[in-house]
């Protein structure tokens, strides 16, 4: 379980295909604090540390399902990834409840300067039946955010300068593909109403 509050940026230092899997080596200052079998959210995707390569790098494995549902299908060496370690029971929940299970991807259709903040608008495939609501929670590349404007297949979020500088939002532009995890409570409510 995660909160959507990014701890660090990691940079992809190596990629290696292994049948349908992709082994991803990530360089980050967090590496020396990690251990094998530990779960971390990577752009919102919960992945397990499988190897500590050295003091600066660790390795995770993304399976076919992860590659199909996330932006890891287009990941490249040099890309920056938002990282968050699993939450500690009893700690403050500064963001919202995030499972690390990406529902689908979206693409950025606009970035607007809002005179001190930035408004990012994303479009997604609504046929999968995921929804957003204004003032509800959404996770974009692992970042817990509040929906500013909600439409059937798109939504906007406002990003403060601090978030822009300390996450990979600084590299998101029109056409960028991001990972989405919709609010878990909203998903349960939608399923109950459908059933």
KOLTIDO-784517 format. One record per residue (C-alpha): residue in one letter; x, y, z. Coordinates in Angstrom, 3 decimals. Each point is the difference from the previous one (the first is absolute). Layout:
+-------+----------+----------+----------+
! tormi !       c1 !       c2 !       c3 !
+-------+----------+----------+----------+
!     a !        X !        Y !        Z !
...
+-------+----------+----------+----------+
***
This chain:
+-------+----------+----------+----------+
! tormi !       c1 !       c2 !       c3 !
+-------+----------+----------+----------+
!     x !    0.000 !    0.000 !    0.000 !
!     x !    1.228 !    3.484 !   -0.902 !
!     x !   -1.057 !    3.618 !    0.479 !
!     x !    0.994 !    1.628 !   -3.298 !
!     x !    2.605 !    2.235 !    1.647 !
!     x !    3.172 !   -0.410 !   -2.072 !
!     x !    3.201 !   -0.528 !    2.003 !
!     x !    2.580 !    0.104 !   -2.743 !
!     x !    0.618 !   -0.069 !   -3.714 !
!     x !    1.791 !   -2.994 !   -1.449 !
!     x !    1.667 !   -0.194 !   -3.400 !
!     x !   -0.109 !   -3.078 !   -2.201 !
!     x !    3.611 !   -1.162 !   -0.358 !
!     x !   -0.553 !   -3.310 !   -1.835 !
!     x !   -2.743 !   -2.046 !   -1.659 !
!     x !    0.123 !   -3.703 !   -0.839 !
!     x !   -2.735 !   -2.114 !   -1.580 !
!     x !   -0.536 !   -3.484 !    1.450 !
!     x !   -2.674 !   -1.784 !   -2.054 !
!     x !   -3.186 !    2.028 !    0.654 !
!     x !    1.539 !    1.767 !    3.002 !
!     x !    2.049 !    3.174 !    0.168 !
!     x !    2.776 !    0.343 !    2.593 !
!     x !    0.416 !    3.662 !    0.934 !
!     x !    3.065 !    1.331 !    1.818 !
!     x !   -0.579 !    3.296 !    1.786 !
!     x !    2.533 !    2.450 !    1.407 !
!     x !   -1.161 !    1.946 !    3.061 !
!     x !    1.278 !    1.276 !    3.363 !
!     x !   -2.667 !   -2.304 !    1.548 !
!     x !    1.880 !   -3.112 !   -1.206 !
!     x !    2.190 !   -0.277 !    3.097 !
!     x !   -3.134 !   -0.037 !    2.221 !
!     x !   -1.726 !   -2.823 !   -1.882 !
!     x !   -0.004 !   -3.765 !    0.440 !
!     x !   -0.887 !   -2.899 !   -2.264 !
!     x !   -3.752 !   -0.857 !    0.128 !
!     x !   -0.952 !    3.595 !    0.861 !
!     x !   -2.888 !    1.575 !   -1.922 !
!     x !    0.266 !    3.445 !   -1.558 !
!     x !   -2.345 !    1.971 !   -2.212 !
!     x !    1.680 !    0.877 !   -3.309 !
!     x !   -2.062 !    2.628 !   -1.848 !
!     x !   -2.848 !   -1.445 !    2.045 !
!     x !    0.742 !   -3.649 !   -0.837 !
!     x !    0.757 !   -2.232 !    2.995 !
!     x !    3.136 !   -2.001 !   -0.832 !
!     x !    2.214 !   -2.201 !    2.182 !
!     x !    3.724 !    0.558 !    0.444 !
!     x !    1.619 !   -3.185 !   -1.386 !
!     x !    3.648 !    1.032 !    0.186 !
!     x !    2.180 !    2.650 !    1.617 !
!     x !    2.494 !    0.614 !   -2.796 !
!     x !    2.222 !    2.398 !    1.978 !
!     x !   -0.368 !    2.921 !    2.429 !
!     x !   -1.618 !    2.150 !   -2.673 !
!     x !   -2.006 !   -2.481 !   -2.097 !
!     x !   -2.653 !   -2.669 !    0.500 !
!     x !   -1.984 !   -2.225 !   -2.343 !
!     x !   -3.717 !   -0.775 !   -0.371 !
!     x !   -1.879 !   -2.196 !   -2.477 !
!     x !   -3.109 !    1.101 !   -1.888 !
!     x !   -2.137 !   -2.866 !   -1.336 !
!     x !   -2.066 !    0.008 !   -3.210 !
!     x !   -3.187 !    1.173 !    1.786 !
!     x !    1.871 !    2.994 !    1.467 !
!     x !    1.522 !    0.897 !   -3.348 !
!     x !   -3.396 !   -0.145 !   -1.734 !
!     x !   -1.810 !    2.181 !    2.564 !
!     x !    2.678 !    2.584 !    0.757 !
!     x !    2.362 !    2.430 !   -1.694 !
!     x !    2.860 !   -2.447 !    0.642 !
!     x !   -0.617 !   -1.391 !   -3.490 !
!     x !    1.818 !    3.077 !   -1.353 !
!     x !    2.540 !    0.501 !    2.788 !
!     x !    3.572 !    0.871 !   -1.042 !
!     x !    3.399 !    0.250 !    1.644 !
!     x !    0.334 !    3.502 !    1.446 !
!     x !   -3.715 !    0.399 !    0.818 !
!     x !   -0.871 !    1.318 !    3.451 !
!     x !   -2.437 !   -1.962 !    2.173 !
!     x !   -1.960 !    1.175 !    3.049 !
!     x !    0.821 !   -2.222 !    2.999 !
!     x !   -1.851 !   -0.610 !    3.253 !
!     x !    0.647 !   -2.677 !    2.603 !
!     x !   -2.998 !   -1.769 !    1.552 !
!     x !   -1.700 !    1.913 !    2.793 !
!     x !    0.675 !   -0.806 !    3.643 !
!     x !   -3.089 !   -1.012 !    1.983 !
!     x !   -0.855 !    2.766 !    2.465 !
!     x !    1.736 !    2.748 !   -2.013 !
!     x !   -1.820 !    3.034 !   -1.361 !
!     x !   -1.884 !   -0.553 !   -3.249 !
!     x !    1.099 !    3.200 !   -1.743 !
!     x !   -1.414 !   -0.907 !   -3.417 !
!     x !   -2.764 !   -2.567 !   -0.418 !
!     x !   -0.271 !   -3.814 !    0.022 !
!     x !    1.988 !   -1.246 !   -2.993 !
!     x !    0.359 !   -3.712 !   -0.757 !
!     x !    2.729 !    0.151 !   -2.620 !
!     x !   -2.306 !   -1.718 !   -2.508 !
!     x !   -0.091 !    2.094 !   -3.159 !
!     x !   -3.414 !   -0.114 !   -1.680 !
!     x !    0.964 !    1.427 !   -3.366 !
!     x !    2.073 !    2.643 !   -1.737 !
!     x !   -0.956 !    3.472 !   -1.169 !
!     x !    1.644 !    2.540 !   -2.231 !
!     x !    0.616 !    3.644 !    0.755 !
!     x !   -2.040 !    2.241 !   -2.279 !
!     x !    0.916 !    3.367 !    1.488 !
!     x !    2.311 !    1.737 !    2.462 !
!     x !   -0.968 !    3.538 !    0.988 !
!     x !    1.851 !    2.536 !    2.133 !
!     x !   -2.455 !    1.166 !    2.691 !
!     x !    2.054 !    2.929 !    1.341 !
!     x !    1.810 !   -1.814 !    2.811 !
!     x !   -1.206 !   -3.543 !   -0.616 !
!     x !   -0.467 !   -2.212 !   -3.037 !
!     x !   -3.149 !   -1.736 !   -1.261 !
!     x !    0.532 !   -3.345 !   -1.705 !
!     x !   -2.880 !   -1.521 !   -1.966 !
!     x !   -0.071 !   -3.719 !   -0.749 !
!     x !   -2.218 !   -2.069 !   -2.282 !
!     x !   -0.664 !   -3.713 !    0.471 !
!     x !   -2.055 !   -2.824 !   -1.516 !
!     x !   -3.386 !    0.265 !    1.752 !
!     x !   -1.197 !   -3.364 !   -1.371 !
!     x !    1.831 !   -1.725 !    2.888 !
!     x !   -2.564 !    1.691 !    2.313 !
!     x !    2.418 !    1.812 !    2.303 !
!     x !   -1.265 !    3.355 !    1.221 !
!     x !    1.195 !    3.160 !    1.681 !
!     x !   -1.973 !    2.553 !    1.998 !
!     x !    0.846 !    3.618 !    0.707 !
!     x !    1.834 !    0.354 !    3.325 !
!     x !    0.504 !   -3.782 !    0.008 !
!     x !    3.377 !   -1.727 !    0.125 !
!     x !    2.011 !   -1.331 !   -2.929 !
!     x !    3.512 !   -1.407 !   -0.197 !
!     x !    2.061 !    1.107 !   -3.017 !
!     x !    3.399 !   -1.709 !   -0.339 !
!     x !   -0.297 !   -0.839 !    3.687 !
!     x !   -0.717 !    3.583 !    1.111 !
!     x !   -3.100 !    0.522 !    2.157 !
!     x !   -1.979 !    2.885 !   -1.493 !
!     x !   -3.402 !    1.673 !    0.216 !
!     x !   -2.128 !    0.123 !   -3.134 !
!     x !   -0.705 !    3.612 !   -1.012 !
!     x !   -2.196 !   -0.578 !   -3.033 !
!     x !   -1.681 !   -3.310 !   -0.807 !
!     x !   -1.524 !   -1.078 !   -3.304 !
!     x !   -1.061 !   -3.387 !   -1.395 !
!     x !    3.430 !   -0.889 !   -1.387 !
!     x !    2.276 !    2.753 !    1.293 !
!     x !    0.952 !    1.914 !    3.113 !
!     x !    2.325 !    2.770 !    1.135 !
!     x !    2.258 !    0.320 !    3.027 !
!     x !    1.811 !    3.052 !    1.372 !
!     x !    3.690 !   -0.439 !    0.803 !
!     x !    1.862 !    2.293 !    2.391 !
!     x !    3.626 !    0.928 !   -0.808 !
!     x !    1.344 !   -2.305 !    2.758 !
!     x !   -1.712 !   -3.061 !   -1.515 !
!     x !    1.156 !    0.997 !   -3.470 !
!     x !    3.631 !    0.167 !    1.147 !
!     x !    0.025 !   -3.143 !    2.177 !
!     x !   -1.827 !   -2.443 !   -2.291 !
!     x !    0.159 !   -0.984 !   -3.647 !
!     x !   -2.844 !    2.444 !   -0.726 !
!     x !    2.796 !    2.339 !   -1.107 !
!     x !    0.475 !   -2.239 !   -3.063 !
!     x !   -3.705 !   -0.510 !   -0.794 !
!     x !   -1.108 !    1.918 !   -3.074 !
!     x !   -2.747 !   -0.224 !   -2.600 !
!     x !   -0.007 !   -3.584 !   -1.301 !
!     x !    1.711 !   -1.558 !    3.050 !
!     x !   -1.511 !   -3.289 !    1.198 !
!     x !   -0.599 !   -0.340 !    3.755 !
!     x !   -1.238 !   -2.701 !    2.370 !
!     x !   -3.367 !    0.433 !    1.710 !
!     x !   -1.322 !   -1.617 !    3.147 !
!     x !   -3.572 !    1.083 !    0.648 !
!     x !   -1.272 !    0.462 !    3.549 !
!     x !   -0.513 !   -3.436 !    1.581 !
!     x !   -3.185 !    1.048 !    1.828 !
!     x !   -1.449 !    1.378 !   -3.228 !
!     x !    0.791 !   -3.268 !   -1.784 !
!     x !   -1.913 !   -2.021 !    2.614 !
!     x !   -2.981 !    2.365 !   -0.113 !
!     x !   -0.087 !   -0.126 !   -3.815 !
!     x !    0.096 !   -3.816 !    0.052 !
!     x !   -2.799 !   -0.207 !    2.585 !
!     x !   -2.196 !    2.373 !   -2.007 !
!     x !    0.657 !   -1.963 !   -3.182 !
!     x !   -0.842 !   -3.341 !    1.685 !
+-------+----------+----------+----------+
***
